[in-house]
Amino acid sequence: MKDVLGSHGIEAWDQGRQITLLRWGMGAGYISYDEALELIKTIVESIKANYVSWTDFISSK
């Protein structure tokens, strides 16, 4: 599967899921908006560093 998925594997899916879980956790009151935002910023920076466009990110999922 490495040849099919490329060097990032299912990383894009994992990162998208992390953001979704943080949003759900915030909505449920388990984490504050500010805490979620700081964690999401880190994930988004990784996405920006590893993908050249949203199309590239989405097609990696």
All heavy atoms as TSV, in Angstrom:
chain	resi	resn	atom	element	x	y	z
A	1	MET	N	N	0.813	-1.198	0.000
A	1	MET	CA	C	0.000	0.000	0.000
A	1	MET	C	C	0.858	1.264	0.000
A	1	MET	O	O	0.362	2.324	-0.321
A	1	MET	CB	C	-0.929	-0.002	1.207
A	1	MET	CG	C	-2.073	-1.001	1.125
A	1	MET	SD	S	-3.101	-0.870	-0.347
A	1	MET	CE	C	-3.881	0.688	-0.145
A	2	LYS	N	N	2.119	1.168	0.388
A	2	LYS	CA	C	2.983	2.350	0.417
A	2	LYS	C	C	3.027	3.042	-0.941
A	2	LYS	O	O	2.975	4.269	-1.020
A	2	LYS	CB	C	4.386	1.952	0.868
A	2	LYS	CG	C	5.357	3.097	0.912
A	2	LYS	CD	C	6.728	2.620	1.322
A	2	LYS	CE	C	7.733	3.692	1.042
A	2	LYS	NZ	N	9.094	3.198	1.060
A	3	ASP	N	N	3.097	2.248	-2.011
A	3	ASP	CA	C	3.145	2.836	-3.350
A	3	ASP	C	C	1.837	3.535	-3.705
A	3	ASP	O	O	1.835	4.545	-4.393
A	3	ASP	CB	C	3.457	1.759	-4.388
A	3	ASP	CG	C	4.857	1.185	-4.220
A	3	ASP	OD1	O	5.724	1.894	-3.666
A	3	ASP	OD2	O	5.080	0.032	-4.615
A	4	VAL	N	N	0.738	3.017	-3.223
A	4	VAL	CA	C	-0.569	3.612	-3.501
A	4	VAL	C	C	-0.786	4.866	-2.657
A	4	VAL	O	O	-1.252	5.892	-3.150
A	4	VAL	CB	C	-1.706	2.589	-3.234
A	4	VAL	CG1	C	-3.071	3.239	-3.363
A	4	VAL	CG2	C	-1.579	1.393	-4.166
A	5	LEU	N	N	-0.441	4.804	-1.382
A	5	LEU	CA	C	-0.712	5.903	-0.455
A	5	LEU	C	C	0.344	7.000	-0.483
A	5	LEU	O	O	0.083	8.115	-0.065
A	5	LEU	CB	C	-0.846	5.360	0.976
A	5	LEU	CG	C	-2.043	4.444	1.218
A	5	LEU	CD1	C	-1.969	3.841	2.602
A	5	LEU	CD2	C	-3.343	5.192	1.022
A	6	GLY	N	N	1.537	6.700	-0.931
A	6	GLY	CA	C	2.595	7.699	-0.956
A	6	GLY	C	C	3.285	7.829	0.392
A	6	GLY	O	O	3.017	7.082	1.339
A	7	SER	N	N	4.139	8.806	0.497
A	7	SER	CA	C	4.979	8.946	1.687
A	7	SER	C	C	4.216	9.362	2.940
A	7	SER	O	O	4.686	9.161	4.049
A	7	SER	CB	C	6.100	9.949	1.423
A	7	SER	OG	O	5.548	11.231	1.154
A	8	HIS	N	N	3.017	9.932	2.767
A	8	HIS	CA	C	2.255	10.393	3.930
A	8	HIS	C	C	1.221	9.380	4.410
A	8	HIS	O	O	0.552	9.618	5.412
A	8	HIS	CB	C	1.573	11.731	3.635
A	8	HIS	CG	C	2.542	12.845	3.452
A	8	HIS	ND1	N	3.246	13.396	4.498
A	8	HIS	CD2	C	2.950	13.497	2.342
A	8	HIS	CE1	C	4.036	14.348	4.041
A	8	HIS	NE2	N	3.881	14.427	2.733
A	9	GLY	N	N	1.084	8.263	3.716
A	9	GLY	CA	C	0.138	7.237	4.137
A	9	GLY	C	C	-1.264	7.813	4.313
A	9	GLY	O	O	-1.765	8.515	3.447
A	10	ILE	N	N	-1.873	7.526	5.453
A	10	ILE	CA	C	-3.217	8.051	5.730
A	10	ILE	C	C	-3.165	9.260	6.669
A	10	ILE	O	O	-4.137	9.591	7.336
A	10	ILE	CB	C	-4.144	6.959	6.300
A	10	ILE	CG1	C	-3.602	6.406	7.620
A	10	ILE	CG2	C	-4.387	5.857	5.272
A	10	ILE	CD1	C	-4.595	5.541	8.362
A	11	GLU	N	N	-2.034	9.934	6.674
A	11	GLU	CA	C	-1.834	11.095	7.538
A	11	GLU	C	C	-2.908	12.167	7.338
A	11	GLU	O	O	-3.406	12.745	8.314
A	11	GLU	CB	C	-0.448	11.679	7.264
A	11	GLU	CG	C	-0.098	12.898	8.070
A	11	GLU	CD	C	1.295	13.380	7.705
A	11	GLU	OE1	O	1.438	14.109	6.713
A	11	GLU	OE2	O	2.237	13.004	8.424
A	12	ALA	N	N	-3.304	12.439	6.098
A	12	ALA	CA	C	-4.320	13.466	5.842
A	12	ALA	C	C	-5.636	13.085	6.512
A	12	ALA	O	O	-6.295	13.924	7.132
A	12	ALA	CB	C	-4.516	13.670	4.340
A	13	TRP	N	N	-6.014	11.824	6.401
A	13	TRP	CA	C	-7.252	11.365	7.041
A	13	TRP	C	C	-7.137	11.539	8.557
A	13	TRP	O	O	-8.069	12.024	9.206
A	13	TRP	CB	C	-7.534	9.899	6.694
A	13	TRP	CG	C	-8.864	9.442	7.199
A	13	TRP	CD1	C	-10.040	9.500	6.523
A	13	TRP	CD2	C	-9.163	8.875	8.479
A	13	TRP	NE1	N	-11.053	9.001	7.305
A	13	TRP	CE2	C	-10.545	8.612	8.515
A	13	TRP	CE3	C	-8.398	8.566	9.598
A	13	TRP	CZ2	C	-11.181	8.057	9.604
A	13	TRP	CZ3	C	-9.030	8.022	10.709
A	13	TRP	CH2	C	-10.400	7.768	10.700
A	14	ASP	N	N	-6.008	11.118	9.113
A	14	ASP	CA	C	-5.789	11.245	10.558
A	14	ASP	C	C	-5.888	12.698	11.011
A	14	ASP	O	O	-6.509	12.998	12.032
A	14	ASP	CB	C	-4.416	10.692	10.957
A	14	ASP	CG	C	-4.326	9.184	10.858
A	14	ASP	OD1	O	-5.384	8.516	10.898
A	14	ASP	OD2	O	-3.196	8.670	10.738
A	15	GLN	N	N	-5.282	13.603	10.274
A	15	GLN	CA	C	-5.294	15.013	10.664
A	15	GLN	C	C	-6.696	15.607	10.555
A	15	GLN	O	O	-7.119	16.358	11.435
A	15	GLN	CB	C	-4.302	15.804	9.816
A	15	GLN	CG	C	-2.879	15.448	10.158
A	15	GLN	CD	C	-1.878	16.027	9.192
A	15	GLN	OE1	O	-2.091	16.064	7.988
A	15	GLN	NE2	N	-0.756	16.483	9.730
A	16	GLY	N	N	-7.420	15.258	9.513
A	16	GLY	CA	C	-8.795	15.713	9.395
A	16	GLY	C	C	-9.646	15.197	10.540
A	16	GLY	O	O	-10.476	15.913	11.108
A	17	ARG	N	N	-9.429	13.952	10.904
A	17	ARG	CA	C	-10.175	13.342	12.014
A	17	ARG	C	C	-9.807	14.011	13.341
A	17	ARG	O	O	-10.680	14.227	14.190
A	17	ARG	CB	C	-9.878	11.844	12.063
A	17	ARG	CG	C	-10.685	11.092	13.056
A	17	ARG	CD	C	-12.123	11.029	12.609
A	17	ARG	NE	N	-12.831	10.135	13.498
A	17	ARG	CZ	C	-14.127	10.099	13.611
A	17	ARG	NH1	N	-14.875	10.887	12.879
A	17	ARG	NH2	N	-14.703	9.281	14.428
A	18	GLN	N	N	-8.537	14.335	13.541
A	18	GLN	CA	C	-8.123	15.015	14.771
A	18	GLN	C	C	-8.860	16.339	14.936
A	18	GLN	O	O	-9.347	16.660	16.021
A	18	GLN	CB	C	-6.611	15.275	14.766
A	18	GLN	CG	C	-5.778	14.050	14.956
A	18	GLN	CD	C	-4.298	14.329	14.735
A	18	GLN	OE1	O	-3.915	15.256	14.023
A	18	GLN	NE2	N	-3.459	13.514	15.347
A	19	ILE	N	N	-8.953	17.098	13.851
A	19	ILE	CA	C	-9.649	18.385	13.908
A	19	ILE	C	C	-11.129	18.168	14.225
A	19	ILE	O	O	-11.709	18.875	15.056
A	19	ILE	CB	C	-9.452	19.174	12.597
A	19	ILE	CG1	C	-7.988	19.617	12.473
A	19	ILE	CG2	C	-10.398	20.378	12.539
A	19	ILE	CD1	C	-7.613	20.198	11.127
A	20	THR	N	N	-11.736	17.170	13.597
A	20	THR	CA	C	-13.146	16.872	13.868
A	20	THR	C	C	-13.356	16.497	15.328
A	20	THR	O	O	-14.288	16.985	15.982
A	20	THR	CB	C	-13.633	15.730	12.944
A	20	THR	OG1	O	-13.526	16.164	11.596
A	20	THR	CG2	C	-15.072	15.349	13.259
A	21	LEU	N	N	-12.496	15.658	15.866
A	21	LEU	CA	C	-12.635	15.246	17.270
A	21	LEU	C	C	-12.455	16.417	18.223
A	21	LEU	O	O	-13.159	16.515	19.245
A	21	LEU	CB	C	-11.645	14.122	17.590
A	21	LEU	CG	C	-11.941	12.785	16.920
A	21	LEU	CD1	C	-10.799	11.803	17.159
A	21	LEU	CD2	C	-13.251	12.205	17.421
A	22	LEU	N	N	-11.535	17.311	17.906
A	22	LEU	CA	C	-11.362	18.505	18.740
A	22	LEU	C	C	-12.611	19.379	18.698
A	22	LEU	O	O	-13.041	19.904	19.730
A	22	LEU	CB	C	-10.129	19.295	18.288
A	22	LEU	CG	C	-8.794	18.663	18.675
A	22	LEU	CD1	C	-7.653	19.313	17.909
A	22	LEU	CD2	C	-8.569	18.773	20.179
A	23	ARG	N	N	-13.209	19.526	17.530
A	23	ARG	CA	C	-14.446	20.309	17.414
A	23	ARG	C	C	-15.564	19.659	18.221
A	23	ARG	O	O	-16.306	20.342	18.924
A	23	ARG	CB	C	-14.848	20.432	15.944
A	23	ARG	CG	C	-13.917	21.338	15.155
A	23	ARG	CD	C	-14.245	21.392	13.669
A	23	ARG	NE	N	-15.647	21.629	13.438
A	23	ARG	CZ	C	-16.380	20.952	12.553
A	23	ARG	NH1	N	-15.849	19.987	11.836
A	23	ARG	NH2	N	-17.653	21.242	12.376
A	24	TRP	N	N	-15.693	18.342	18.128
A	24	TRP	CA	C	-16.724	17.641	18.897
A	24	TRP	C	C	-16.468	17.769	20.393
A	24	TRP	O	O	-17.391	17.963	21.177
A	24	TRP	CB	C	-16.772	16.175	18.521
A	24	TRP	CG	C	-17.319	15.880	17.161
A	24	TRP	CD1	C	-17.963	16.742	16.309
A	24	TRP	CD2	C	-17.265	14.626	16.489
A	24	TRP	NE1	N	-18.298	16.095	15.153
A	24	TRP	CE2	C	-17.892	14.791	15.224
A	24	TRP	CE3	C	-16.743	13.387	16.810
A	24	TRP	CZ2	C	-18.011	13.752	14.306
A	24	TRP	CZ3	C	-16.868	12.355	15.897
A	24	TRP	CH2	C	-17.493	12.550	14.668
A	25	GLY	N	N	-15.215	17.626	20.798
A	25	GLY	CA	C	-14.867	17.756	22.209
A	25	GLY	C	C	-15.181	19.138	22.746
A	25	GLY	O	O	-15.665	19.294	23.871
A	26	MET	N	N	-14.926	20.140	21.937
A	26	MET	CA	C	-15.244	21.514	22.331
A	26	MET	C	C	-16.759	21.675	22.453
A	26	MET	O	O	-17.265	22.226	23.428
A	26	MET	CB	C	-14.688	22.494	21.297
A	26	MET	CG	C	-14.900	23.946	21.663
A	26	MET	SD	S	-14.419	25.052	20.319
A	26	MET	CE	C	-15.596	24.609	19.062
A	27	GLY	N	N	-17.499	21.160	21.487
A	27	GLY	CA	C	-18.957	21.258	21.520
A	27	GLY	C	C	-19.566	20.548	22.713
A	27	GLY	O	O	-20.594	20.975	23.251
A	28	ALA	N	N	-18.920	19.474	23.146
A	28	ALA	CA	C	-19.419	18.707	24.289
A	28	ALA	C	C	-18.938	19.267	25.623
A	28	ALA	O	O	-19.324	18.782	26.678
A	28	ALA	CB	C	-18.992	17.241	24.157
A	29	GLY	N	N	-18.072	20.272	25.561
A	29	GLY	CA	C	-17.599	20.905	26.783
A	29	GLY	C	C	-16.389	20.237	27.434
A	29	GLY	O	O	-16.030	20.563	28.563
A	30	TYR	N	N	-15.749	19.309	26.727
A	30	TYR	CA	C	-14.572	18.635	27.276
A	30	TYR	C	C	-13.299	19.458	27.141
A	30	TYR	O	O	-12.323	19.220	27.840
A	30	TYR	CB	C	-14.355	17.283	26.601
A	30	TYR	CG	C	-15.419	16.277	26.917
A	30	TYR	CD1	C	-16.258	15.790	25.917
A	30	TYR	CD2	C	-15.609	15.805	28.206
A	30	TYR	CE1	C	-17.246	14.870	26.205
A	30	TYR	CE2	C	-16.593	14.887	28.508
A	30	TYR	CZ	C	-17.404	14.421	27.500
A	30	TYR	OH	O	-18.382	13.512	27.779
A	31	ILE	N	N	-13.314	20.398	26.211
A	31	ILE	CA	C	-12.136	21.216	25.953
A	31	ILE	C	C	-12.638	22.623	25.600
A	31	ILE	O	O	-13.692	22.773	24.985
A	31	ILE	CB	C	-11.288	20.603	24.802
A	31	ILE	CG1	C	-9.969	21.338	24.615
A	31	ILE	CG2	C	-12.063	20.487	23.516
A	31	ILE	CD1	C	-9.007	20.640	23.657
A	32	SER	N	N	-11.887	23.626	26.010
A	32	SER	CA	C	-12.316	24.997	25.725
A	32	SER	C	C	-12.006	25.372	24.274
A	32	SER	O	O	-11.198	24.724	23.600
A	32	SER	CB	C	-11.602	25.982	26.659
A	32	SER	OG	O	-10.242	26.123	26.285
A	33	TYR	N	N	-12.649	26.429	23.815
A	33	TYR	CA	C	-12.404	26.945	22.470
A	33	TYR	C	C	-10.931	27.269	22.287
A	33	TYR	O	O	-10.325	26.901	21.285
A	33	TYR	CB	C	-13.267	28.186	22.224
A	33	TYR	CG	C	-12.946	28.883	20.930
A	33	TYR	CD1	C	-13.494	28.444	19.726
A	33	TYR	CD2	C	-12.081	29.978	20.902
A	33	TYR	CE1	C	-13.192	29.070	18.534
A	33	TYR	CE2	C	-11.776	30.615	19.712
A	33	TYR	CZ	C	-12.327	30.153	18.526
A	33	TYR	OH	O	-12.012	30.784	17.344
A	34	ASP	N	N	-10.340	27.957	23.263
A	34	ASP	CA	C	-8.929	28.356	23.150
A	34	ASP	C	C	-7.998	27.150	23.106
A	34	ASP	O	O	-7.028	27.135	22.340
A	34	ASP	CB	C	-8.543	29.281	24.304
A	34	ASP	CG	C	-9.222	30.636	24.212
A	34	ASP	OD1	O	-9.559	31.060	23.086
A	34	ASP	OD2	O	-9.424	31.270	25.271
A	35	GLU	N	N	-8.284	26.129	23.917
A	35	GLU	CA	C	-7.459	24.915	23.898
A	35	GLU	C	C	-7.568	24.212	22.542
A	35	GLU	O	O	-6.557	23.799	21.974
A	35	GLU	CB	C	-7.894	23.952	25.004
A	35	GLU	CG	C	-7.572	24.437	26.404
A	35	GLU	CD	C	-8.215	23.575	27.462
A	35	GLU	OE1	O	-9.420	23.256	27.338
A	35	GLU	OE2	O	-7.505	23.223	28.429
A	36	ALA	N	N	-8.793	24.096	22.052
A	36	ALA	CA	C	-9.002	23.447	20.759
A	36	ALA	C	C	-8.300	24.228	19.653
A	36	ALA	O	O	-7.643	23.636	18.790
A	36	ALA	CB	C	-10.495	23.326	20.468
A	37	LEU	N	N	-8.423	25.530	19.675
A	37	LEU	CA	C	-7.816	26.364	18.645
A	37	LEU	C	C	-6.301	26.193	18.615
A	37	LEU	O	O	-5.700	26.070	17.541
A	37	LEU	CB	C	-8.187	27.830	18.857
A	37	LEU	CG	C	-7.763	28.801	17.774
A	37	LEU	CD1	C	-8.374	28.413	16.426
A	37	LEU	CD2	C	-8.156	30.217	18.157
A	38	GLU	N	N	-5.671	26.169	19.764
A	38	GLU	CA	C	-4.213	25.990	19.805
A	38	GLU	C	C	-3.804	24.639	19.231
A	38	GLU	O	O	-2.824	24.541	18.488
A	38	GLU	CB	C	-3.688	26.147	21.236
A	38	GLU	CG	C	-3.678	27.576	21.715
A	38	GLU	CD	C	-2.898	28.505	20.779
A	38	GLU	OE1	O	-1.735	28.196	20.431
A	38	GLU	OE2	O	-3.462	29.539	20.386
A	39	LEU	N	N	-4.536	23.594	19.564
A	39	LEU	CA	C	-4.223	22.266	19.032
A	39	LEU	C	C	-4.492	22.191	17.531
A	39	LEU	O	O	-3.717	21.588	16.782
A	39	LEU	CB	C	-5.025	21.200	19.783
A	39	LEU	CG	C	-4.626	21.024	21.249
A	39	LEU	CD1	C	-5.663	20.189	21.989
A	39	LEU	CD2	C	-3.250	20.391	21.360
A	40	ILE	N	N	-5.566	22.806	17.091
A	40	ILE	CA	C	-5.895	22.809	15.668
A	40	ILE	C	C	-4.847	23.578	14.873
A	40	ILE	O	O	-4.471	23.169	13.770
A	40	ILE	CB	C	-7.315	23.366	15.441
A	40	ILE	CG1	C	-8.358	22.350	15.940
A	40	ILE	CG2	C	-7.554	23.707	13.972
A	40	ILE	CD1	C	-9.785	22.865	15.968
A	41	LYS	N	N	-4.352	24.674	15.419
A	41	LYS	CA	C	-3.315	25.452	14.725
A	41	LYS	C	C	-2.095	24.587	14.426
A	41	LYS	O	O	-1.519	24.670	13.339
A	41	LYS	CB	C	-2.894	26.657	15.564
A	41	LYS	CG	C	-3.874	27.793	15.538
A	41	LYS	CD	C	-3.351	28.937	16.403
A	41	LYS	CE	C	-4.319	30.077	16.502
A	41	LYS	NZ	N	-3.808	31.152	17.377
A	42	THR	N	N	-1.698	23.752	15.369
A	42	THR	CA	C	-0.548	22.870	15.172
A	42	THR	C	C	-0.812	21.884	14.044
A	42	THR	O	O	0.054	21.645	13.190
A	42	THR	CB	C	-0.243	22.108	16.481
A	42	THR	OG1	O	-0.003	23.046	17.519
A	42	THR	CG2	C	0.956	21.203	16.327
A	43	ILE	N	N	-2.015	21.324	14.018
A	43	ILE	CA	C	-2.377	20.375	12.967
A	43	ILE	C	C	-2.397	21.073	11.609
A	43	ILE	O	O	-1.870	20.553	10.618
A	43	ILE	CB	C	-3.740	19.726	13.275
A	43	ILE	CG1	C	-3.663	18.928	14.584
A	43	ILE	CG2	C	-4.184	18.824	12.119
A	43	ILE	CD1	C	-5.017	18.553	15.164
A	44	VAL	N	N	-2.974	22.259	11.548
A	44	VAL	CA	C	-3.070	23.004	10.292
A	44	VAL	C	C	-1.665	23.367	9.776
A	44	VAL	O	O	-1.407	23.285	8.566
A	44	VAL	CB	C	-3.956	24.257	10.454
A	44	VAL	CG1	C	-3.842	25.180	9.248
A	44	VAL	CG2	C	-5.400	23.846	10.673
A	45	GLU	N	N	-0.766	23.727	10.648
A	45	GLU	CA	C	0.605	24.037	10.211
A	45	GLU	C	C	1.257	22.805	9.580
A	45	GLU	O	O	1.960	22.912	8.584
A	45	GLU	CB	C	1.446	24.570	11.376
A	45	GLU	CG	C	1.053	25.966	11.805
A	45	GLU	CD	C	1.086	26.977	10.662
A	45	GLU	OE1	O	2.052	26.983	9.874
A	45	GLU	OE2	O	0.123	27.754	10.559
A	46	SER	N	N	1.016	21.638	10.159
A	46	SER	CA	C	1.547	20.403	9.591
A	46	SER	C	C	0.933	20.132	8.217
A	46	SER	O	O	1.638	19.742	7.276
A	46	SER	CB	C	1.261	19.231	10.533
A	46	SER	OG	O	1.655	18.023	9.954
A	47	ILE	N	N	-0.370	20.348	8.097
A	47	ILE	CA	C	-1.044	20.163	6.809
A	47	ILE	C	C	-0.450	21.104	5.767
A	47	ILE	O	O	-0.126	20.692	4.644
A	47	ILE	CB	C	-2.567	20.385	6.953
A	47	ILE	CG1	C	-3.194	19.254	7.780
A	47	ILE	CG2	C	-3.233	20.498	5.585
A	47	ILE	CD1	C	-4.631	19.518	8.200
A	48	LYS	N	N	-0.283	22.367	6.125
A	48	LYS	CA	C	0.261	23.348	5.194
A	48	LYS	C	C	1.678	22.996	4.758
A	48	LYS	O	O	2.069	23.241	3.612
A	48	LYS	CB	C	0.216	24.739	5.821
A	48	LYS	CG	C	-1.191	25.302	5.895
A	48	LYS	CD	C	-1.334	26.532	6.753
A	48	LYS	CE	C	-0.414	27.650	6.462
A	48	LYS	NZ	N	-0.656	28.849	7.300
A	49	ALA	N	N	2.453	22.403	5.652
A	49	ALA	CA	C	3.837	22.047	5.337
A	49	ALA	C	C	3.932	20.809	4.444
A	49	ALA	O	O	4.901	20.655	3.691
A	49	ALA	CB	C	4.622	21.809	6.630
A	50	ASN	N	N	2.921	19.943	4.514
A	50	ASN	CA	C	2.999	18.664	3.808
A	50	ASN	C	C	2.195	18.569	2.517
A	50	ASN	O	O	2.368	17.609	1.758
A	50	ASN	CB	C	2.566	17.528	4.736
A	50	ASN	CG	C	3.591	17.270	5.816
A	50	ASN	OD1	O	4.771	17.175	5.533
A	50	ASN	ND2	N	3.147	17.183	7.049
A	51	TYR	N	N	1.319	19.529	2.266
A	51	TYR	CA	C	0.459	19.461	1.085
A	51	TYR	C	C	0.499	20.803	0.361
A	51	TYR	O	O	0.505	21.851	0.994
A	51	TYR	CB	C	-0.976	19.085	1.484
A	51	TYR	CG	C	-1.009	17.760	2.209
A	51	TYR	CD1	C	-0.974	17.705	3.597
A	51	TYR	CD2	C	-1.012	16.557	1.512
A	51	TYR	CE1	C	-0.953	16.492	4.271
A	51	TYR	CE2	C	-0.996	15.351	2.173
A	51	TYR	CZ	C	-0.967	15.316	3.555
A	51	TYR	OH	O	-0.936	14.120	4.211
A	52	VAL	N	N	0.497	20.756	-0.970
A	52	VAL	CA	C	0.642	21.985	-1.757
A	52	VAL	C	C	-0.680	22.718	-1.958
A	52	VAL	O	O	-0.691	23.887	-2.327
A	52	VAL	CB	C	1.309	21.710	-3.123
A	52	VAL	CG1	C	2.737	21.212	-2.932
A	52	VAL	CG2	C	0.502	20.724	-3.949
A	53	SER	N	N	-1.812	22.029	-1.735
A	53	SER	CA	C	-3.124	22.638	-1.916
A	53	SER	C	C	-4.159	21.815	-1.154
A	53	SER	O	O	-3.880	20.696	-0.714
A	53	SER	CB	C	-3.508	22.683	-3.398
A	53	SER	OG	O	-3.683	21.360	-3.889
A	54	TRP	N	N	-5.370	22.383	-1.038
A	54	TRP	CA	C	-6.461	21.618	-0.411
A	54	TRP	C	C	-6.796	20.411	-1.268
A	54	TRP	O	O	-7.137	19.342	-0.745
A	54	TRP	CB	C	-7.690	22.489	-0.187
A	54	TRP	CG	C	-7.562	23.343	1.021
A	54	TRP	CD1	C	-7.475	24.701	1.043
A	54	TRP	CD2	C	-7.457	22.912	2.388
A	54	TRP	NE1	N	-7.325	25.131	2.339
A	54	TRP	CE2	C	-7.311	24.057	3.182
A	54	TRP	CE3	C	-7.459	21.662	3.006
A	54	TRP	CZ2	C	-7.192	24.005	4.566
A	54	TRP	CZ3	C	-7.333	21.608	4.387
A	54	TRP	CH2	C	-7.198	22.758	5.154
A	55	THR	N	N	-6.678	20.546	-2.581
A	55	THR	CA	C	-6.941	19.416	-3.479
A	55	THR	C	C	-5.954	18.284	-3.202
A	55	THR	O	O	-6.347	17.122	-3.128
A	55	THR	CB	C	-6.866	19.864	-4.946
A	55	THR	OG1	O	-7.814	20.920	-5.168
A	55	THR	CG2	C	-7.135	18.711	-5.888
A	56	ASP	N	N	-4.698	18.647	-3.010
A	56	ASP	CA	C	-3.673	17.653	-2.673
A	56	ASP	C	C	-4.000	16.982	-1.344
A	56	ASP	O	O	-3.934	15.765	-1.211
A	56	ASP	CB	C	-2.312	18.346	-2.621
A	56	ASP	CG	C	-1.153	17.403	-2.369
A	56	ASP	OD1	O	-1.240	16.212	-2.760
A	56	ASP	OD2	O	-0.146	17.843	-1.779
A	57	PHE	N	N	-4.401	17.774	-0.353
A	57	PHE	CA	C	-4.749	17.231	0.969
A	57	PHE	C	C	-5.949	16.294	0.861
A	57	PHE	O	O	-5.910	15.161	1.338
A	57	PHE	CB	C	-5.048	18.382	1.928
A	57	PHE	CG	C	-5.572	17.949	3.274
A	57	PHE	CD1	C	-4.721	17.381	4.203
A	57	PHE	CD2	C	-6.908	18.112	3.601
A	57	PHE	CE1	C	-5.197	16.979	5.456
A	57	PHE	CE2	C	-7.394	17.728	4.834
A	57	PHE	CZ	C	-6.532	17.153	5.757
A	58	ILE	N	N	-7.027	16.749	0.216
A	58	ILE	CA	C	-8.245	15.965	0.116
A	58	ILE	C	C	-8.008	14.671	-0.667
A	58	ILE	O	O	-8.533	13.621	-0.314
A	58	ILE	CB	C	-9.384	16.790	-0.520
A	58	ILE	CG1	C	-9.774	17.948	0.392
A	58	ILE	CG2	C	-10.596	15.927	-0.844
A	58	ILE	CD1	C	-10.254	17.546	1.762
A	59	SER	N	N	-7.233	14.737	-1.727
A	59	SER	CA	C	-7.004	13.519	-2.516
A	59	SER	C	C	-6.073	12.551	-1.797
A	59	SER	O	O	-5.980	11.395	-2.189
A	59	SER	CB	C	-6.484	13.854	-3.908
A	59	SER	OG	O	-5.319	14.628	-3.846
A	60	SER	N	N	-5.443	12.986	-0.720
A	60	SER	CA	C	-4.590	12.097	0.075
A	60	SER	C	C	-5.375	11.352	1.138
A	60	SER	O	O	-4.876	10.458	1.775
A	60	SER	CB	C	-3.479	12.908	0.761
A	60	SER	OG	O	-2.631	13.472	-0.200
A	61	LYS	N	N	-6.623	11.770	1.367
A	61	LYS	CA	C	-7.457	11.135	2.384
A	61	LYS	C	C	-7.877	9.815	1.919
A	61	LYS	O	O	-8.300	9.033	1.607
A	61	LYS	CB	C	-8.655	11.995	2.740
A	61	LYS	CG	C	-8.245	13.234	3.494
A	61	LYS	CD	C	-9.437	14.063	3.788
A	61	LYS	CE	C	-9.623	14.117	5.275
A	61	LYS	NZ	N	-10.708	14.900	5.735
